[in-house]
Amino acid sequence: MTDEPIQKARSPFIEAWEMFARNRSAVAGLIILVLISLGAVFGPALYPTDPFDMVWAPFSPPGDAGFIFGTDYLGRDLLAMIINGARVSLIIGLAAAVVSIVIGVTIGALAGFYRGIIEEILMRITEFFQVLPTLLFSMVIVALFGASLPMITLAIGIVSWTAVARITRAEFLRIRELEYVMASRASGTKNAKLMFRIILPNALPPIIVQSALMVGSAILFEAGLSFLGLTDPNVVSWGQIIGSNRQYILDASYTVTIPGLAIFVTVLAISLVGDGLNDALNPKLRSR
């Protein structure tokens, strides 16, 4: 017998968090994202100015009359619009990502598990959606069914699921051949349980990373639709602010620059967090 103490197996979650915490850029992105989220949740209560109220002269520059970000072409407080727009933009990003994940994981799981004719049909559908111009396709959906917030979210989700489907299929193809899955299949475990309770939990790390990046992509998508005027004028979002002020960019560039910077910083923070998750959830990198 040896006197060496027996080390307990460490939790994969703790190892992943320690790996994430060592990534300074990822931690910085997470802090920025948390601050933006807190501002979106509590900002309207701390700064209770209606973003649609015309509070001062139009095109007042930042700092004029106490308005930190100035006013837009209608004299509305740009700071109030940024604060209230943060909530809408983040909700659209999260909701559209959820729609994409649900569609992509379902199709990818079915294609990777059943193979054969089912895989062929589902992957041909995936390829069809993949070659479509995503912005143009989402514009068609919004133009046909209306520019309401739920429809914009659904349109973004419908055109963004193909990457998740391919990642999920690849993971299912790899995991379904592992010994513990084969043993579960041999013991009579039903296909639904095999797919969603045995294989899917082990396929989640790359899906989680892709999902984080899709939130940022959805925010950019919404900004693009809003810039083209395909948005609900009764709802303030960062993209809607840019879209409504785009024709005055030469006269009052701050009305477009400030919400543009908000989108840039948010998407950058999400990308940094996504990169950190990619490293933290990669077992090869954790084992180094």
Secondary structure, 3 states (H helix, E strand, C coil): CCCCCCCCCCCHHHHHHHHHHCCHHHHHHHHHHHHHHHHHHHHHHHCCCCCCCECCCCCCCCCHHHCCCCECCCCEEHHHHHHHHHHHHHHHHHHHHHHHHHHHHHHHHHHHHHCHHHHHHHHHHHHHHHHCCHHHHHHHHHHHHCCCHHHHHHHHHHCCCHHHHHHHHHHHHHHCCCHHHHHHHHCCCCHHHHHHHHHHHHHHHHHHHHHHHHHHHHHHHHHHHHHCCCCCCCCCCHHHHHHHHHHHCCCCCHHHHHHHHHHHHHHHHHHHHHHHHHHHCCHHHHCC
